[in-house]
Amino acid sequence: MRKFIVSSIALMVSTCLYAQDETQSNTAVVDTPAPMETITVTSVRQRLEQAGTLANTIVKTEVVSALTIENKNAVNLTEAIDNSPGVKVSNECSMCGVKRIMLNGMKGEQTTILVDGLPVHTMVSGYYAVDAIPTTGVVRIEVARGAGASLIAPEAIGGVINIVSYDPTDSGAVVDLSIGEDGYRKLGFLGKGVSEDGATRATLIGQYDDRDQYDGDHNLVNEQPSQQNRSLTARLSHDIGAFDNLVLRYSNINSEVFGGPMLGATFADGRANSIGSVLRAYANNPSENIDLFENGDVNQNFTGNAWETTEWINTKRNEASVAWLKEWNSTLNSHLAVSYADHSQDSFYEGFDYVNDDKMWFYDARFNFAVSDEHLLTFGVDYRTEEMRSHSVAGAANPDYVADSFDYHVAGAYLQDTWQALDELEISMAVRADKVQADFVDPQKPGTELDETIVSPRIDMRYHHNAQWTSRLSAGRGYRAPLSFFETDHGILDGSLGFEIDINALERSKSVNYSLSYEGERLTSTASIAWTEVANLAALTTNEHGTPLLHQMDDKASSITSDISLGYRLLDDLTLNLTLENFNYNATFKHSYAIAPVEQRVSFNLDWDIGGWDFYASAVWIGSRDLSEYGYEGYDRLLSSNQADPSSKKSTDAPAYFTLDVKATYAINDTMSVYFGASNLLDYTQVDKSESPLFFDANGNFDVAYIYGPLRGREAYVGLKLEF
């Protein structure tokens, strides 16, 4: 399979224009009988997008549409984009369920998330609550891979995910309610209103979703935590006359994650009746390692104190933004924007408490000037300031503890020329200059750790060979400041031992992406290949005293990602899609990963509309991996509290596997539809088919991240959707 994927991509065999809605419009069209003409109402923003003075149509961008999100029954962002070309959502902890969104094989912290083109996610919000970002009210998700893919987000080494909000064209409401196995519940509400003249458009969006803990091997410790998310978003878009548009947005998200001991079971410190009862039972009286499980074996019942496996994370996030678009004349428009985010976390990690509050402000002033029919200049300045403060009672008791509190400031200026060089050739040349300052403010970290000026160029080209074939080439440079122990898996868990920070340079990256595309009447395909290299990559290790150390690797890390996506419309109402992907990482990158990433992946999906029914199926195959290349080593049993049983060594051969998702939807009428389906229909999990993610190291220390396969089993569900 590896040879087939690599050779196919290298030859760029059938390839084609990605079915990308780059300039999707929410235009309201009113059809009247002939001979009356069609009346089209567009907003200021939509008109400029259609004229090409706002939309960037050159960068290769994968688009996850609202229909795809619905077909996948995706509750949150991570479920919506997982297994898209070049995208992998990595589950990196069986207790806390932390998710990392990886693009082009890069680490999750190297992905930037935007909402309506603006940053509203802080440095630490990419670790928890990314799977609390709701899909209700999302019209599409745009994924642009490669360093500097967004003009205002040069720190996106892996790429950019842009969540595009729904902009209504009529008044009404949508209610989506579903329930399923393992406590799955979801309620989504979208209220929309449009003024009579169409100048004012408002949405009110609410979503609640919930899942219970999952314990596939019934050893009283979960493989997936419970999670409860609540969100409320209000958005207003108003055209002030014919040349100005104002967009206001506010969102509040709350997420609570609880993992570890199964609630309702009895442990050494009593019955775990509730989250509160488990947290209150903490008494700093840890069990001997060999007493954590029956016979010192992670595959048997957990017998320690409930708090010894408890990981609880309560996250609250407030987001706000305002954007003013003004058309000065036929050749000049401006876009002024401000966004704000306040991300706070209260958490408990197996006896170690950690609280942080991260506030971010972003300001952007951008101008688009049509110099001629061939050149569109985009230029502007932006400023980002972020302040994160953390504290820990347990950490403060250790004189070696260094808090990861920081101040981060970036002032930047950018210039981009979009040039229609030929009828067939478009070229976008951009450059940013940034002054970056990052300071760990703990008294034990005097001075400013990062104080650099960096220039980040990028070029994108699109060439139409003919009506069917298109090439895209992008090359760019990016950077990122590694500023938190959440950069690394479980760095925070050993915080009671103290932290040590050795960060003195920005991560710097280079990337090149090429794609060749084909679009026919029934067949569409895209083949692409991407290379990324990162210098000063941050990683977690320990010093000579065993204290966790956040440092930067001496050697450069690199990856090559290649993929082919094929789509074929077999019938007018039946579409088949196939994607083959290969990810190749050098040794430096492999050593930096906490969880072994995907190396080969094949995805197949089917969408069939017939007789009021819509059938959707998606199968994903993941190739086998050698876990020893990623530093995996663990044992299932102990001989004593500080010695593992050599005969219980875990396997380092991760087997290939595949998962299957299915969904069927029936439209009862224009306002009501019902649906049912199942995620992971075949109920494949790592625990059931292979082994537990729990393990001991050679010295008897317990950990929870021997992960390489799915950890949550089948989730069957039924739902009802109402549109008024």
N, C-alpha and C positions, 0 to 999 in steps of 0.2 A: 504493500500500500504506500509506503514512504516513497519508493522509487517511482511509482505511478504518479503520485501527486507532484513531486519535484520536477520530473521530466515534462509533465503536462504543462506546468506553469512556465517552466523555462522556455518551452517552445511557443508559449502564448497561443495555444491552439484555439479553439473557438472563443472569441471574446466579444464583449459588447457593452453598449451604453447602459449604464446602470439606470434602472427605472426610477429616476430620482426626481422628486418634485421640488426643484431648486427655488422656484419662485411661486410656490403655491399661493393662490389668491383666495380670499374669502368673499369674492364678489357676489353680490346678490343680483340675480337675473330674473326679471319678470317677463314671461312669454305671453304674447297676446295673439289672437287669431290674425292671419293674413287679411289685408295687406299691411296691417300696422307693424311698425318696426319694433325690435327688441330693445328694451330700456335697461341699461346697465348702470348700477350705482356703485361707485368706488370711493373709498376713503383716500385722504391725501397720501397716506403711507402706501396703500395698495397701488395707487397710480404711479408713484415713484418706483416701486418695485417692478411694475410691469414695464416701465420705461428703461429699466436696467441701471438706474442711477443709485440703487441701494443694494441690490442683490449681487453677490459674488457667485457667478456661474462657472468659474474656471476650476476651482478646487474640487477634487473628487470627494464626494460626500455621500455616504450611505444614509438613506432615510428610512426610519421605522415609522410607518404610517399609523394613523389611528385605527385603521382596519386590522393591521397586523397586531397591534397591541390588544385589540378586542379578541382576535382569533386565538391569541396565546393565553387569554384570560389573565393578563399580566396585571397584578395588583400595584406594583411599584416599578420604579425605574430599572432596578437590576433585573427583574423578570422580563421587562419589555425589551431590553437590548441584548440580553445574554444570548450567545451563539449567533449573533449577527457577524458578518464577515469581519475578521480581525478583532473581534470583541470577545472577551472572556470574563465572566464574573467569578472571582475566586472566593470561596468560603474558607476562611483561614482560622477558624476556631470553632470547635464543637460545643463550647460552653457559651461564649458571648455572640457567636454567629457573625463576627465582623466580616463585611464584604469589601472586596477591592475590585474596581472596574479597570481591567487591563486592556489597553489598546496597542495593537502591533507588538504584543509580547512585552511591553513595558510594565513596570510595576504600577499598582493601583494609585499610589500617591503622585504619579506622574501624569495623571489624567485631570483635566480641568472641566468642571461642570458649569455651564451658563444657563440662565433662564431668559428667554427672549433676547439673547445676545449680550446679556450683562452678567458679571460675576456676582453671585449672591451666596456662594459657598466659601467658607473660610478654610484655612489650612487644615484644621482638624475635623471639619464636617464631612470629609470624604471617607472617614473610617467607620463612624456609626451614623445611622439614620439615612444612608443613601438608599437603603431598602425601606425607608419611610417616605420617600418622595413619591407622591401619589400620581397615578395615571389618569384619574378623572380630570377632564378639562384640558387634556393635552392633545393637540391636533397632529403633532408629529415630533419625532426626536431625530436630530441631525447629528451624524457622527463623522467628523473630519479627522483623519489620522495623520500623524506626523508633527514634528516640532514646528511651532509657530503657525499652526493651521488657522488660528484666529488672530487677527491684527491686534486685538487688545489683550491677548492671553499668551505672551511668549513663553511663560513658564510651563505651558502644556507640552512636555517632552513627548509624551505618548500620543496626544491629540486632544480634541475638544468634543464634548457632548453638549449640544444646545437643545434645551427643552423649549418647544414653541407652544405658547398658550393659545387656546381657542379664542377666536375673535368672532362674535356672533353676527349673523346676517338677519336674524329674526328673533322674536321673543318666544319664550317657552321654557320648558324644563325637561331634564332627563334624570330618571332615577334608575339605578342599577343595584340590585340586591342579589347576593348569592351566599350559599352556605355549603359546607362540605365536611370531609373527614378531618380528624385531629384538630377539632375546634376552629376550622377555617370559617371566617365570616367576613363579608365585605358589604358595605353600604356606600354607594357613591351618588352624589347629587350635583347636578349642574343646572343652575338657574341662569337664564340669559334674557336680556332686555335690549331692545333697539328703539330709539326715538323715531317718531314719524318721518323726520327728514333724513334719517340714517346717520346723522352726524355724531350721535352718542351711542356707544355700545358698552354694555356692562355685563359682567359675569360674576356669579357667586358660586364657589365650588367648595364642597365639603366631602371628606372621605374618612371612613372608619374601617379598619381591617384588623384582624386578630388571628393568631395561630397559637395552638398549644405546643408544649414540649413534645419531642418525639424521642422515644427510647426503643430502638429496634431490637436490641439484644437483651432487653429487660433486666439490666443489671442495676437499676435504680438511679442511673446517671444518664442524662439525655445526650443524644448526638446532635440535636438541634434545639435551640432554646425557644421559649415562648416569646412572642413579640406582639405588642399592641400599639397601633399607630392611629393618631387622630390629626387631621389637618383641615384648615379653613383658609381659603384664598378669595380675595376680592380683587377684581381688575376692572378698570374703567379706561376706555379709549374715546377721546372727544376731538372732533375736528373743529378748530376755531377758524371759521371762515373756510376759504378754498385753499389756503396755503400753509396752515399750521395744524399739527396733530399733537395731542398730549396724551400720554399713557401713564396711568398710576396703577401700582400693584402692591398688595400687601399679603403676606402669607404667614401663618402660624402653624408650626408642626411640633407635635409631641410624640415621643416614642419611648416605650419601656420594654427592655429586654431582660429576661431572666433565664439563666441557664445553670445547669449543674444538677443538684439533687431533684428527683422527681417529686413535685408537690403531692402531698397526700401519703407519702411513705414515711416510715419511721427510721431514724438514724441514731447514732450514739448520743446526740444532744437533744433527742426528742423527736416528736412528729412534726414534719414540715407542712403545717396547715396552710401557710400563706407566705408570700414573699416577705412581708413584715416580720413574721415569726422567725424566719430563717436568719434575717439580718440581725434581729435582736438577740439571737442565741449566740452570737459571736463572743467568745470568751478568751481568745488568745491561748487556747490549750490544745495545740495541734496533736494529732495522733502520730504514732510511729508509722513510717511509710508502709511497713509490712501489714499494719492493721487497717489500712484504708479499704481493702477488699478482702473478702473471704479467701483464705489461703494465699493472700498476697497476690491475687490474680485479677487483672482488670476485666476479665471476661465473666467474673462471678460478682455477686452482689456487693455493692458499696456498703461498708460498715463503719466508716469514719463519721466525723461531725458533718452535718449538712453544709455548714459554711465553708468547709474545706474544698468544696468544688463549686461554690456559688460564684457566679459572675453576674452582676446586676448593673445595668446601665440605663439611666434615665436621661433622655436628651430633650431639650427644648430649643427650638430655633424660630426666630422672628426674621422675616425678610421684608424689605420695602425697596421700591424703586420708583423713579419718575424719569420719563424720557420725553423730550420736546423736539419734534421734527418740524423744521421750517423750510419752505421753499421760497428762496429770495427772488429768483427769476428762473428762466428756462435752463440756465447753465449752472446755478449754484444752489445748494441746499445745505443745511446744517443739522446736526444731531447732538443735543446736549443731554447728558444723562447722569444721574446719581443713583447709586445703589448702596444699601446698608444691610448688614447681617449681624445678628447676635446669636451665637451658638453657645449653649451652656450644657455642661455634662456633670451629673452626680453619679458616682459609680463605686462599686465594691468588687474587688478582685481577690477572692479567696483569703480574706483577712487584710488586704491592703485597700485603703480608701483613696479615692482620687476625685477631685473636683476641679473643673476648669470653666472659664468664661472667655470666649473669643469674640471680639467685636471687630468688624471690618467696615470701612468706608471706601467707596470707589467713585471717582469723578472722571468723566470723559467729555471732551469737546471735540467733535469731529465735523469736517467739512468735505463735501463732495463737489468738485468743480469740473465741468465738462469743458476742457480746453478746446477741443475740436470734436469732430465726429469720430476720430480715431483714439483720442486720449481722454480718460477720466481720471482726475487726480483725487485721491483721498488723503487728507492730512489732518493731524490733530495732536492733542496732548492728553495724557491721563495721569491720574495719581491714585495710588492705593496705599492705605494705611491700615495696619492690623495690630491689635494688642491682645495677647493672650496671657491670662494669669491663672496659675494652677496652684493648688495646695493639697497637702495630705497630712492628716494627724499622725498616721503610722510612719510616714516618711520623715516628718519633722523630728521624730524621736531618734533618728539616726543621724549622727553628725556628718556622715559622708553623703547624705541625700542632697542632690542638686535638682531643684525644680526646673521643669522645661518651659517656664514662662518666657515669653519673648515679645519684642517689639519688631515690627516689620514695616518698612517704608519703601515704596518704589515710585519714582517719578519718571515718566517716559514721554517720548515724542516719536511720532511715526509718519511715514510718507509712503504712499502707494500709487503707482501709475498702472492703470489698466489700459492696455494698448491693443487696439484692433489692427495688428500689423498687416494682415492679409484677410481676405474674406474667409479663408480657412483657418487662420492662425490668430489666437488671442494670447497675450502675454501679460501677466501681472507681476510687477516687480515691487517689492516692499522692503522697508528697512525700519527697524526700531532702534532707538538709543535709550537705555535705562540706567538710572542711578539707583543702586540697590543697597539698602542698609538693613542688616538683621542683627539683633542684639539679644542674647540670652541674659536676662536681667537678674538672675539669682546672684546674691553677693559673692558666691564662690566662683562666679564667672565674670570677672572684671573686664572692661574694655568691650569694644564692638567686634563681634566675631566676623561679620561679613560687611565689607564696605567696598563695593566694586561698581565700575561703570562698564556696561557690556553693550555691544552692538549686535543686533540679531537680524541678518538679512534673510529674505525668502523670495523664491521665484516660482511661479506657477504658469504652466503653459497648456493650452488645449489646441489640438490640431485635428480638423475634420478631414480625414483622408478622402471620404466621399459621403454619400447620404447615410451609409450604414456603419462605417468604421470611424472611430475616434480615439486619439491618443491623449493622455494626460500625463504630465511630468511635473513633479514638485520637488524642491530641495530647500532646506532651511536649517536654521540654527535656533536652538532654544536654551533655556536655563531654568533652574529651580533652586530654591533655598530649602534645604532639609532642616526643619525646625522643631520636630516633635518626636517624642519616643513612640508615638503611634506610627511613625515611619516604619517601624519594625514589629514583627509579630511577637507579642507577649513581652516586649521590652518593659511594659508598664507593670507586669505581674511580679517582677523581681524588684520593684521599687523600694521595698523595705530594706533591701541590701544596699541601697544607695544607687545613684545614677552617676555616670561620667559622660561628659559631652566633649567630643573632639571634632568639631566642625569648624573649618576655617576657609572654605571656598564654596562657591556655587557649583552645583551640578551643571555641566555644560554638555549639550548634545548637538549632533549633526544627523540629518535624516534625508533620505532620497526615496521618493515614491514614484513608480511608473505604473500606468494601467492602459490596457488596450481593450476597446469596447466595440461591440457589434450589436446592431438592432435590426431585426428583420420583422416580417409580418407576424410570425409566431415565435421565433427563437430570439432570445436576448441573452447576452453573456458579457461578463467582465473578468478579465484576468489581470492580476496586479502583483507587484513585488515591491517590498519596502525594506530598506536597510536603515538601522538606527545605531548610533554609537554614543555612549555616555561616559564622560570623564568625571571623576570625583564622586562616584556613586556612593550614596549613604547606605550603611548596613549596620547590623547589630552584632557585636561580639562581646567578649568579656575580657577584663584586664587580668593581671596575674593574681589578683585577690578574688576573682570570681564575680566582680561587680559588673553589671551590664554597662557596656560602652557603646555609644552611638558614634561611629567613626566613618571615615571615607576611604574607599578602596583605592589602592595605588594603581592597579591595572584598569584599562578601559573595558567597559562592558558593551557588548553589541548583540544585536539580534537581526535575523532576516526572516521576514514574514512573506509568504506567497500564497495566493488563493485564486481559485476559479469559481465564479458563480454563473450558473446556467438557469435560464427560465424558459419554459416551453408551454405555450397555450395549446394544449392538445385538442380541446374543444372550446367553443366560445365561452362556456361556463366552467371549464376545468383547466387549472393551471398547475404545472409541476415545477418545482425549483430544487436545484442541487448545488451545493457548495462544497468544495474540497479545499482544505487548508493545511499548510505546513508551517510550523514555527521552529526556528533554529536559533539556539542561544549559545553564546560562547561560555567557557568555564567560569569566567568572572561573574557573568549574570546568573548562572546556575547557583553559584555559591551565595548569592545575595538573596535568593528567594526563600521565604519562610515556608511556602507550600509549593510543591512541584506544579508548574503550569502545564497547560496542554501543549503537546508536540505535534500531533496529527488529529484532525477532526474532519468528519464528513457529516453534512447536514442535508436532510431531504424533507421537503414539505409539500403538501397537497392541499389545494383549495378548490372546492367543487360546490357550485350553486345550482340547485335543481329543485323545481317545484316548491318554492318557498323555504327550502332547507339550505343551509350552508354547512358543509362538512369540511373540517380542517384537521390535518394530522401532521405531526412533526416528529421525525426520528433523528437522533444525533448519536454518532459513533465517535468514541474517543479512543485513540490508539494506546498501546501499552507503553510504559516508561520504566527506566532504570532509576529508582529512587535514590540509590547510592550517589548518583551524580549531583543530587541536590542536598546531600548531607544528612539523609535520613538514617537514623539508627535508634532502635528502641527494643524493649523487652516487655513481655506480658506478665511475667512473674518475678517475685523477689525471693532470694534465699534468706536475706536479713534486711533490716531497714536501710542498709547502705550498700547492698550488693544485689545485682540482678542475677537471675538464673540464666546462664548462657544457653541452655537448651530451649529457652522460650523466646529466642531472638526473633523479631518480626521480619517478615519478608521485605525485600527491597525491590521486588518485581511487581509493579502495579499492572494488573491485567487490563486488557482492552474491554470496553463495555459499550452498551448503547442504551439509550432511554427513548421512550415513546410518549408523546402527548397527543391527546385527541379532544375534539370538541365538536358538538353539533348544535346548531341554532335553527329554530323554526320561527318564522314571522307569522304570528297569528293574524295581525292586521297592521295598518300603518303606524299604530301607536304602541303595540305590545309584541314582544318576542320572548320566547323562553329558550333556555340553553342548558346543556349538561355536558360533562366531559370529565377528563382525569389528567392530571399531571403525573408523570412517571407511572404510566398505566401498568407496566410490567413489574412495578414495585422493586426495582433494582436499587440496592444500597450497598455501600462498602461493608457495613457490619454484617449484613445477611450473607453476602457472597464471599467475603474475604476476612476482614478483621476489624477490630475496634480502633477508633482514632485515639484511644487512651493508651498511655504507655509509661514505662519507667526508663530512665537512662541507666547507664552502666553503674552509676553511684547510688541508684535507688530513688532519684528524684522523680516526682510525678509530673506529667504534662499531658496535654489534651489535643495536640495538633499533628498526629500522625495521619494526615488527611490526603487522599488522592482520588476519592470517588464520591458519589452522591451520599448525603447523610440523612435526607428525609425521604420517606417512602411514598407510596401512592397517595394522591390527594384527589379523590373523586368529589365532584361538586355539581350543584344545580343552581340555576339563577333565573331571574326575571328582570327584563328591561322595559321601562315605560318611557315614551317620548310624547310630550304634550306640545 
